[in-house]
């Protein structure tokens, strides 16, 4: 599990792992319990340039959230905006930056 980060919680371990899709690089976030056969998908944060309802050939960072553990499909999709504007800012607050 060298490509994973694991954080123990009272509800199970939150696992962050690299997606294996080279066309849409990203990170899966799952909930893992030792007594379960598979992990519960919580979220996927990924880059995509081929989302059907978005402009073609334009890259986007999208977060998909599985907020209902009883559904196989994601329940929310967030298209992150303002990325280029953020990185053009001259005075980014230190609290917003990772050091």
N, CA, C and O atoms as CSV, one atom per row, in Angstrom:
chain,resi,resn,atom,element,x,y,z
A,1,UNK,N,N,0.822,-1.197,0.000
A,1,UNK,CA,C,0.000,0.000,0.000
A,1,UNK,C,C,0.861,1.254,0.000
A,1,UNK,O,O,0.564,2.187,0.747
A,2,UNK,N,N,1.895,1.314,-0.790
A,2,UNK,CA,C,2.786,2.468,-0.811
A,2,UNK,C,C,2.110,3.698,-1.416
A,2,UNK,O,O,2.520,4.819,-1.114
A,3,UNK,N,N,1.097,3.529,-2.254
A,3,UNK,CA,C,0.384,4.657,-2.851
A,3,UNK,C,C,-0.858,5.008,-2.060
A,3,UNK,O,O,-1.802,5.567,-2.618
A,4,UNK,N,N,-0.883,4.694,-0.765
A,4,UNK,CA,C,-2.059,4.935,0.066
A,4,UNK,C,C,-1.707,5.721,1.312
A,4,UNK,O,O,-0.583,5.674,1.811
A,5,UNK,N,N,-2.699,6.440,1.796
A,5,UNK,CA,C,-2.634,7.086,3.100
A,5,UNK,C,C,-3.793,6.516,3.893
A,5,UNK,O,O,-4.903,6.392,3.374
A,6,UNK,N,N,-3.542,6.166,5.155
A,6,UNK,CA,C,-4.558,5.549,6.006
A,6,UNK,C,C,-4.690,6.354,7.289
A,6,UNK,O,O,-3.699,6.645,7.959
A,7,UNK,N,N,-5.929,6.710,7.624
A,7,UNK,CA,C,-6.221,7.446,8.850
A,7,UNK,C,C,-7.303,6.669,9.596
A,7,UNK,O,O,-8.405,6.467,9.087
A,8,UNK,N,N,-6.969,6.239,10.810
A,8,UNK,CA,C,-7.931,5.480,11.618
A,8,UNK,C,C,-8.967,6.417,12.222
A,8,UNK,O,O,-8.630,7.489,12.725
A,9,UNK,N,N,-10.245,5.999,12.168
A,9,UNK,CA,C,-11.339,6.730,12.800
A,9,UNK,C,C,-12.198,5.720,13.560
A,9,UNK,O,O,-12.060,4.517,13.341
A,10,UNK,N,N,-13.074,6.179,14.442
A,10,UNK,CA,C,-13.971,5.247,15.138
A,10,UNK,C,C,-14.904,4.465,14.198
A,10,UNK,O,O,-15.409,3.408,14.575
A,11,UNK,N,N,-15.136,4.975,12.975
A,11,UNK,CA,C,-16.022,4.290,12.022
A,11,UNK,C,C,-15.279,3.391,11.041
A,11,UNK,O,O,-15.905,2.715,10.224
A,12,UNK,N,N,-13.981,3.378,11.114
A,12,UNK,CA,C,-13.153,2.603,10.195
A,12,UNK,C,C,-12.006,3.461,9.708
A,12,UNK,O,O,-11.887,4.627,10.086
A,13,UNK,N,N,-11.166,2.890,8.873
A,13,UNK,CA,C,-10.006,3.614,8.345
A,13,UNK,C,C,-10.389,4.341,7.064
A,13,UNK,O,O,-10.949,3.749,6.142
A,14,UNK,N,N,-10.077,5.637,7.021
A,14,UNK,CA,C,-10.229,6.386,5.775
A,14,UNK,C,C,-8.959,6.138,4.976
A,14,UNK,O,O,-7.849,6.384,5.448
A,15,UNK,N,N,-9.146,5.649,3.761
A,15,UNK,CA,C,-8.039,5.292,2.883
A,15,UNK,C,C,-8.048,6.233,1.677
A,15,UNK,O,O,-9.077,6.385,1.018
A,16,UNK,N,N,-6.921,6.858,1.388
A,16,UNK,CA,C,-6.759,7.654,0.173
A,16,UNK,C,C,-5.760,6.912,-0.699
A,16,UNK,O,O,-4.649,6.612,-0.262
A,17,UNK,N,N,-6.156,6.616,-1.936
A,17,UNK,CA,C,-5.269,5.859,-2.818
A,17,UNK,C,C,-5.318,6.439,-4.228
A,17,UNK,O,O,-6.314,7.033,-4.639
A,18,UNK,N,N,-4.249,6.259,-4.937
A,18,UNK,CA,C,-4.118,6.770,-6.299
A,18,UNK,C,C,-5.046,5.986,-7.227
A,18,UNK,O,O,-5.124,4.760,-7.159
A,19,UNK,N,N,-5.738,6.713,-8.087
A,19,UNK,CA,C,-6.586,6.089,-9.109
A,19,UNK,C,C,-5.702,5.412,-10.145
A,19,UNK,O,O,-4.598,5.883,-10.418
A,20,UNK,N,N,-6.166,4.326,-10.718
A,20,UNK,CA,C,-5.359,3.616,-11.722
A,20,UNK,C,C,-5.764,3.960,-13.155
A,20,UNK,O,O,-5.430,3.223,-14.083
A,21,UNK,N,N,-6.479,5.068,-13.344
A,21,UNK,CA,C,-6.915,5.484,-14.672
A,21,UNK,C,C,-5.966,6.568,-15.200
A,21,UNK,O,O,-6.046,7.711,-14.750
A,22,UNK,N,N,-5.072,6.240,-16.139
A,22,UNK,CA,C,-4.105,7.231,-16.627
A,22,UNK,C,C,-4.760,8.386,-17.393
A,22,UNK,O,O,-4.168,9.461,-17.493
A,23,UNK,N,N,-5.959,8.190,-17.932
A,23,UNK,CA,C,-6.664,9.256,-18.645
A,23,UNK,C,C,-7.294,10.259,-17.685
A,23,UNK,O,O,-7.519,11.414,-18.048
A,24,UNK,N,N,-7.577,9.821,-16.463
A,24,UNK,CA,C,-8.222,10.660,-15.453
A,24,UNK,C,C,-7.496,10.482,-14.123
A,24,UNK,O,O,-8.031,9.844,-13.216
A,25,UNK,N,N,-6.298,11.029,-13.987
A,25,UNK,CA,C,-5.541,10.833,-12.750
A,25,UNK,C,C,-6.263,11.463,-11.563
A,25,UNK,O,O,-6.832,12.551,-11.660
A,26,UNK,N,N,-6.223,10.754,-10.452
A,26,UNK,CA,C,-6.905,11.273,-9.286
A,26,UNK,C,C,-6.662,10.438,-8.051
A,26,UNK,O,O,-5.761,9.601,-8.001
A,27,UNK,N,N,-7.493,10.690,-7.055
A,27,UNK,CA,C,-7.374,10.015,-5.766
A,27,UNK,C,C,-8.748,9.525,-5.322
A,27,UNK,O,O,-9.713,10.289,-5.309
A,28,UNK,N,N,-8.828,8.255,-4.963
A,28,UNK,CA,C,-10.019,7.664,-4.353
A,28,UNK,C,C,-9.933,7.833,-2.844
A,28,UNK,O,O,-8.852,7.726,-2.266
A,29,UNK,N,N,-11.048,8.092,-2.217
A,29,UNK,CA,C,-11.131,8.124,-0.759
A,29,UNK,C,C,-12.218,7.136,-0.358
A,29,UNK,O,O,-13.381,7.290,-0.732
A,30,UNK,N,N,-11.827,6.124,0.404
A,30,UNK,CA,C,-12.731,5.045,0.797
A,30,UNK,C,C,-12.738,4.885,2.310
A,30,UNK,O,O,-11.864,5.396,3.009
A,31,UNK,N,N,-13.737,4.169,2.797
A,31,UNK,CA,C,-13.795,3.790,4.202
A,31,UNK,C,C,-13.600,2.281,4.272
A,31,UNK,O,O,-14.297,1.528,3.592
A,32,UNK,N,N,-12.661,1.847,5.088
A,32,UNK,CA,C,-12.308,0.433,5.168
A,32,UNK,C,C,-12.540,-0.082,6.584
A,32,UNK,O,O,-12.176,0.559,7.570
A,33,UNK,N,N,-13.156,-1.257,6.653
A,33,UNK,CA,C,-13.318,-1.951,7.928
A,33,UNK,C,C,-12.769,-3.354,7.784
A,33,UNK,O,O,-12.932,-3.979,6.736
A,34,UNK,N,N,-12.122,-3.857,8.821
A,34,UNK,CA,C,-11.492,-5.181,8.715
A,34,UNK,C,C,-12.498,-6.320,8.540
A,34,UNK,O,O,-12.141,-7.374,8.015
A,35,UNK,N,N,-13.745,-6.128,8.967
A,35,UNK,CA,C,-14.742,-7.190,8.878
A,35,UNK,C,C,-15.576,-7.128,7.596
A,35,UNK,O,O,-16.525,-7.898,7.448
A,36,UNK,N,N,-15.239,-6.227,6.668
A,36,UNK,CA,C,-16.009,-6.067,5.429
A,36,UNK,C,C,-15.243,-6.650,4.252
A,36,UNK,O,O,-14.013,-6.679,4.243
A,37,UNK,N,N,-16.001,-7.118,3.252
A,37,UNK,CA,C,-15.390,-7.694,2.055
A,37,UNK,C,C,-14.834,-6.635,1.103
A,37,UNK,O,O,-13.908,-6.911,0.340
A,38,UNK,N,N,-15.392,-5.435,1.145
A,38,UNK,CA,C,-14.890,-4.383,0.260
A,38,UNK,C,C,-15.021,-3.032,0.955
A,38,UNK,O,O,-15.713,-2.895,1.964
A,39,UNK,N,N,-14.332,-2.032,0.384
A,39,UNK,CA,C,-14.348,-0.688,0.937
A,39,UNK,C,C,-15.599,0.061,0.488
A,39,UNK,O,O,-16.171,-0.236,-0.561
A,40,UNK,N,N,-16.011,1.027,1.289
A,40,UNK,CA,C,-17.119,1.912,0.944
A,40,UNK,C,C,-16.540,3.143,0.261
A,40,UNK,O,O,-15.717,3.844,0.850
A,41,UNK,N,N,-16.958,3.416,-0.972
A,41,UNK,CA,C,-16.483,4.599,-1.685
A,41,UNK,C,C,-17.070,5.840,-1.031
A,41,UNK,O,O,-18.276,5.925,-0.801
A,42,UNK,N,N,-16.199,6.806,-0.733
A,42,UNK,CA,C,-16.645,8.084,-0.184
A,42,UNK,C,C,-16.537,9.199,-1.220
A,42,UNK,O,O,-17.458,10.002,-1.372
A,43,UNK,N,N,-15.402,9.248,-1.937
A,43,UNK,CA,C,-15.187,10.329,-2.896
A,43,UNK,C,C,-14.098,9.956,-3.893
A,43,UNK,O,O,-13.258,9.092,-3.638
A,44,UNK,N,N,-14.140,10.626,-5.021
A,44,UNK,CA,C,-13.092,10.542,-6.038
A,44,UNK,C,C,-12.809,11.962,-6.493
A,44,UNK,O,O,-13.717,12.664,-6.939
A,45,UNK,N,N,-11.559,12.392,-6.384
A,45,UNK,CA,C,-11.131,13.692,-6.892
A,45,UNK,C,C,-10.217,13.389,-8.067
A,45,UNK,O,O,-9.197,12.718,-7.911
A,46,UNK,N,N,-10.588,13.890,-9.254
A,46,UNK,CA,C,-9.813,13.538,-10.444
A,46,UNK,C,C,-9.783,14.668,-11.456
A,46,UNK,O,O,-10.629,15.561,-11.453
A,47,UNK,N,N,-8.774,14.601,-12.329
A,47,UNK,CA,C,-8.690,15.464,-13.498
A,47,UNK,C,C,-9.401,14.741,-14.633
A,47,UNK,O,O,-9.246,13.532,-14.804
A,48,UNK,N,N,-10.180,15.486,-15.404
A,48,UNK,CA,C,-10.778,14.908,-16.596
A,48,UNK,C,C,-10.847,15.953,-17.699
A,48,UNK,O,O,-11.103,17.130,-17.447
A,49,UNK,N,N,-10.616,15.508,-18.908
A,49,UNK,CA,C,-10.724,16.393,-20.075
A,49,UNK,C,C,-11.850,15.934,-20.991
A,49,UNK,O,O,-12.054,16.507,-22.061
A,50,UNK,N,N,-12.585,14.898,-20.575
A,50,UNK,CA,C,-13.603,14.339,-21.468
A,50,UNK,C,C,-14.947,14.101,-20.774
A,50,UNK,O,O,-15.630,13.117,-21.055
A,51,UNK,N,N,-15.318,15.007,-19.868
A,51,UNK,CA,C,-16.619,14.906,-19.216
A,51,UNK,C,C,-17.676,15.316,-20.237
A,51,UNK,O,O,-17.598,16.412,-20.791
A,52,UNK,N,N,-18.654,14.464,-20.492
A,52,UNK,CA,C,-19.605,14.638,-21.581
A,52,UNK,C,C,-20.331,15.965,-21.645
A,52,UNK,O,O,-20.567,16.474,-22.741
A,53,UNK,N,N,-20.692,16.541,-20.523
A,53,UNK,CA,C,-21.480,17.764,-20.538
A,53,UNK,C,C,-20.638,19.035,-20.373
A,53,UNK,O,O,-21.190,20.125,-20.218
A,54,UNK,N,N,-19.318,18.903,-20.404
A,54,UNK,CA,C,-18.427,20.058,-20.276
A,54,UNK,C,C,-17.700,20.283,-21.592
A,54,UNK,O,O,-17.615,19.371,-22.414
A,55,UNK,N,N,-17.168,21.500,-21.804
A,55,UNK,CA,C,-16.469,21.781,-23.066
A,55,UNK,C,C,-15.364,20.765,-23.348
A,55,UNK,O,O,-14.586,20.409,-22.464
A,56,UNK,N,N,-15.313,20.305,-24.602
A,56,UNK,CA,C,-14.302,19.321,-25.003
A,56,UNK,C,C,-12.904,19.911,-24.913
A,56,UNK,O,O,-12.698,21.111,-25.095
A,57,UNK,N,N,-11.955,19.034,-24.629
A,57,UNK,CA,C,-10.524,19.368,-24.590
A,57,UNK,C,C,-10.181,20.403,-23.523
A,57,UNK,O,O,-9.081,20.957,-23.524
A,58,UNK,N,N,-11.104,20.663,-22.626
A,58,UNK,CA,C,-10.841,21.596,-21.540
A,58,UNK,C,C,-10.722,20.769,-20.268
A,58,UNK,O,O,-11.633,20.010,-19.937
A,59,UNK,N,N,-9.631,20.905,-19.565
A,59,UNK,CA,C,-9.427,20.102,-18.372
A,59,UNK,C,C,-10.177,20.638,-17.165
A,59,UNK,O,O,-10.335,21.848,-17.003
A,60,UNK,N,N,-10.634,19.727,-16.323
A,60,UNK,CA,C,-11.382,20.087,-15.120
A,60,UNK,C,C,-10.943,19.183,-13.975
A,60,UNK,O,O,-10.561,18.032,-14.188
A,61,UNK,N,N,-11.002,19.714,-12.762
A,61,UNK,CA,C,-10.885,18.895,-11.566
A,61,UNK,C,C,-12.312,18.689,-11.074
A,61,UNK,O,O,-13.053,19.647,-10.850
A,62,UNK,N,N,-12.679,17.427,-10.910
A,62,UNK,CA,C,-14.040,17.077,-10.491
A,62,UNK,C,C,-13.958,16.202,-9.254
A,62,UNK,O,O,-13.131,15.294,-9.168
A,63,UNK,N,N,-14.829,16.490,-8.299
A,63,UNK,CA,C,-14.981,15.638,-7.128
A,63,UNK,C,C,-16.338,14.965,-7.215
A,63,UNK,O,O,-17.365,15.624,-7.376
A,64,UNK,N,N,-16.327,13.662,-7.107
A,64,UNK,CA,C,-17.570,12.883,-7.080
A,64,UNK,C,C,-17.715,12.340,-5.662
A,64,UNK,O,O,-16.759,11.819,-5.088
A,65,UNK,N,N,-18.912,12.466,-5.105
A,65,UNK,CA,C,-19.155,12.082,-3.719
A,65,UNK,C,C,-20.237,11.014,-3.664
A,65,UNK,O,O,-21.285,11.139,-4.297
A,66,UNK,N,N,-19.968,9.966,-2.899
A,66,UNK,CA,C,-20.946,8.921,-2.623
A,66,UNK,C,C,-21.465,9.194,-1.205
A,66,UNK,O,O,-20.942,8.654,-0.231
A,67,UNK,N,N,-22.507,10.044,-1.100
A,67,UNK,CA,C,-22.994,10.429,0.222
A,67,UNK,C,C,-23.988,9.428,0.791
A,67,UNK,O,O,-24.350,9.511,1.965
A,68,UNK,N,N,-24.427,8.493,-0.024
A,68,UNK,CA,C,-25.364,7.461,0.428
A,68,UNK,C,C,-24.713,6.097,0.210
A,68,UNK,O,O,-24.548,5.651,-0.925
A,69,UNK,N,N,-24.346,5.445,1.308
A,69,UNK,CA,C,-23.683,4.146,1.222
A,69,UNK,C,C,-24.523,3.059,0.584
A,69,UNK,O,O,-23.998,1.997,0.246
A,70,UNK,N,N,-25.814,3.296,0.409
A,70,UNK,CA,C,-26.699,2.305,-0.205
A,70,UNK,C,C,-26.771,2.438,-1.720
A,70,UNK,O,O,-27.405,1.613,-2.378
A,71,UNK,N,N,-26.137,3.454,-2.282
A,71,UNK,CA,C,-26.159,3.648,-3.732
A,71,UNK,C,C,-24.797,3.343,-4.329
A,71,UNK,O,O,-23.765,3.705,-3.764
A,72,UNK,N,N,-24.801,2.670,-5.481
A,72,UNK,CA,C,-23.533,2.368,-6.153
A,72,UNK,C,C,-22.988,3.564,-6.917
A,72,UNK,O,O,-21.773,3.708,-7.055
A,73,UNK,N,N,-23.861,4.413,-7.411
A,73,UNK,CA,C,-23.430,5.585,-8.178
A,73,UNK,C,C,-23.192,6.766,-7.250
A,73,UNK,O,O,-23.772,6.853,-6.167
A,74,UNK,N,N,-22.335,7.665,-7.691
A,74,UNK,CA,C,-22.094,8.854,-6.883
A,74,UNK,C,C,-23.365,9.689,-6.807
A,74,UNK,O,O,-24.203,9.648,-7.708
A,75,UNK,N,N,-23.497,10.443,-5.730
A,75,UNK,CA,C,-24.701,11.232,-5.499
A,75,UNK,C,C,-24.498,12.713,-5.793
A,75,UNK,O,O,-25.466,13.425,-6.061
A,76,UNK,N,N,-23.264,13.185,-5.748
A,76,UNK,CA,C,-22.959,14.575,-6.066
A,76,UNK,C,C,-21.719,14.651,-6.938
A,76,UNK,O,O,-20.807,13.831,-6.838
A,77,UNK,N,N,-21.717,15.662,-7.794
A,77,UNK,CA,C,-20.548,15.935,-8.630
A,77,UNK,C,C,-20.237,17.416,-8.504
A,77,UNK,O,O,-21.088,18.269,-8.754
A,78,UNK,N,N,-19.019,17.703,-8.117
A,78,UNK,CA,C,-18.581,19.087,-7.955
A,78,UNK,C,C,-17.529,19.367,-9.018
A,78,UNK,O,O,-16.516,18.673,-9.097
A,79,UNK,N,N,-17.773,20.381,-9.829
A,79,UNK,CA,C,-16.803,20.821,-10.821
A,79,UNK,C,C,-16.096,22.024,-10.209
A,79,UNK,O,O,-16.705,23.079,-10.027
A,80,UNK,N,N,-14.826,21.871,-9.895
A,80,UNK,CA,C,-14.090,22.928,-9.216
A,80,UNK,C,C,-13.830,24.074,-10.186
A,80,UNK,O,O,-13.396,23.868,-11.319
A,81,UNK,N,N,-14.105,25.274,-9.716
A,81,UNK,CA,C,-13.963,26.474,-10.544
A,81,UNK,C,C,-12.979,27.428,-9.896
A,81,UNK,O,O,-12.660,27.303,-8.714
A,82,UNK,N,N,-12.503,28.378,-10.677
A,82,UNK,CA,C,-11.631,29.417,-10.151
A,82,UNK,C,C,-10.210,28.967,-9.885
A,82,UNK,O,O,-9.469,29.653,-9.181
A,83,UNK,N,N,-9.815,27.835,-10.429
A,83,UNK,CA,C,-8.470,27.300,-10.171
A,83,UNK,C,C,-7.401,28.234,-10.729
A,83,UNK,O,O,-6.465,28.602,-10.020
A,84,UNK,N,N,-7.535,28.613,-11.978
A,84,UNK,CA,C,-6.524,29.491,-12.586
A,84,UNK,C,C,-6.506,30.844,-11.892
A,84,UNK,O,O,-5.432,31.406,-11.675
A,85,UNK,N,N,-7.674,31.382,-11.539
A,85,UNK,CA,C,-7.730,32.654,-10.828
A,85,UNK,C,C,-7.008,32.565,-9.487
A,85,UNK,O,O,-6.280,33.482,-9.106
A,86,UNK,N,N,-7.207,31.472,-8.782
A,86,UNK,CA,C,-6.558,31.293,-7.486
A,86,UNK,C,C,-5.034,31.362,-7.626
A,86,UNK,O,O,-4.366,32.042,-6.848
A,87,UNK,N,N,-4.501,30.669,-8.603
A,87,UNK,CA,C,-3.049,30.622,-8.758
A,87,UNK,C,C,-2.472,31.893,-9.382
A,87,UNK,O,O,-1.255,32.079,-9.391
A,88,UNK,N,N,-3.330,32.765,-9.901
A,88,UNK,CA,C,-2.879,34.068,-10.403
A,88,UNK,C,C,-2.875,35.126,-9.304
A,88,UNK,O,O,-2.324,36.210,-9.497
A,89,UNK,N,N,-3.466,34.834,-8.180
A,89,UNK,CA,C,-3.550,35.812,-7.089
A,89,UNK,C,C,-2.143,36.191,-6.632
A,89,UNK,O,O,-1.284,35.327,-6.455
A,90,UNK,N,N,-1.919,37.492,-6.444
A,90,UNK,CA,C,-0.606,37.966,-6.020
A,90,UNK,C,C,-0.361,37.726,-4.538
A,90,UNK,O,O,0.737,37.333,-4.142
A,91,UNK,N,N,-1.359,37.956,-3.734
A,91,UNK,CA,C,-1.200,37.837,-2.286
A,91,UNK,C,C,-2.115,36.751,-1.743
A,91,UNK,O,O,-3.204,37.042,-1.249
A,92,UNK,N,N,-1.680,35.514,-1.831
A,92,UNK,CA,C,-2.458,34.405,-1.284
A,92,UNK,C,C,-2.215,34.371,0.217
A,92,UNK,O,O,-1.073,34.403,0.676
A,93,UNK,N,N,-3.312,34.305,0.979
A,93,UNK,CA,C,-3.185,34.248,2.431
A,93,UNK,C,C,-2.386,33.014,2.832
A,93,UNK,O,O,-2.629,31.926,2.312
A,94,UNK,N,N,-1.423,33.173,3.762
A,94,UNK,CA,C,-0.622,32.019,4.195
A,94,UNK,C,C,-1.477,30.861,4.706
A,94,UNK,O,O,-1.099,29.700,4.548
A,95,UNK,N,N,-2.627,31.163,5.319
A,95,UNK,CA,C,-3.478,30.088,5.839
A,95,UNK,C,C,-4.081,29.247,4.729
A,95,UNK,O,O,-4.534,28.130,4.979
A,96,UNK,N,N,-4.095,29.765,3.501
A,96,UNK,CA,C,-4.639,29.024,2.375
A,96,UNK,C,C,-3.593,28.167,1.687
A,96,UNK,O,O,-3.922,27.344,0.833
A,97,UNK,N,N,-2.346,28.355,2.052
A,97,UNK,CA,C,-1.261,27.636,1.395
A,97,UNK,C,C,-0.789,26.452,2.234
A,97,UNK,O,O,-0.828,26.479,3.465
A,98,UNK,N,N,-0.357,25.447,1.551
A,98,UNK,CA,C,0.223,24.280,2.195
A,98,UNK,C,C,1.741,24.491,2.263
A,98,UNK,O,O,2.367,24.850,1.266
A,99,UNK,N,N,2.321,24.269,3.436
A,99,UNK,CA,C,3.773,24.458,3.559
A,99,UNK,C,C,4.486,23.155,3.764
A,99,UNK,O,O,5.711,23.134,3.887
